[in-house]
Amino acid sequence: MGSKRLLSFAAAAVLALSCYSPVLLGQNRTSTAQQTDEADRAQNAANALGEIMEAPDQGIPEALLKNAYGIAVIPHVVKGAFGIGGRYGKGLVAQRNADGGWGTPLFIEIGGGSFGFQLGVEATDVIMVFTNRDGIRPLLKGKLKIGADASATVGPVGRKAEAGTDILLKSAIYSYSRSKGLFAGIALDGAVIQLDDDANKSVYGKKSVAADIAKARVSGAAIAVVQPFIQALQKYAPPQVPKVSRKE
């Protein structure tokens, strides 16, 4: 009698496991696919920054990048992706650590806004250079609305363009766009940039990792996903403590 009960229990356990296993496999496949999407996003952001900086006589001024407190790159922002009008896109942002190196990138989304006349085309790359802590702080807390939380100014163009301390103090954010090879500064009036909680959770295991930026307390697997973007930042904005005074 006892052996029959044991066999019945074992059969039930096997049946339950067989039903549960496909669920686990499905969840694992979903997680892996999403991480692949985020890896592609990091690579696309790295490519966008590289293409801009390698263009002859164009690009973001080296002095501005050298003193940048944070940089966001949002490749392939599209028109009218959700709802009527507006823009939508996904990218990454990173800020410098206290030693001048780049911290852990966060996944972000951008939406809304007029985005200026340069974005009459269907898709464009958007780059934002943050010059102080006040400009990037709202975004790291969850959401940044251009014009309400911080001002954004059309950025100067040309790698050797004058972008000294004076210009860095005039705006918290300088913004740029690149569409079909045309690179220029861009207005982002009314645009909303926010953390992409789902992407951050997929890569880092939790929705918000803003507190980990300076400490870089993330896994090697997570760093591998965003490594292309980190390498692009290191190449075009080498480690250096910004000269501009940082407001607490």
NORBELHU-V327069 format. One line per field, one symbol per residue. psi: psi as a letter, one per 40 degrees, with the letter a starting at -180 (. if undefined). A space follows every 50 residues. Layout:
psi=???
//
This chain:
psi=dddddddddddddddddddddddddddddddddddddddddddddddddd dddehheaihhdddddehdihhhgifhihfdhahaiihiiaiiiiiidee ihahiihiiiiaideiedfdidiihhhhhheidddeddddedihhhdddi ihihiiihdeihgaddddedidhhiiihhfehhiiihfheihhihgdddd dddeeidhfdeeddefgiiddddddedddddddddegihhhidhhhh.
//
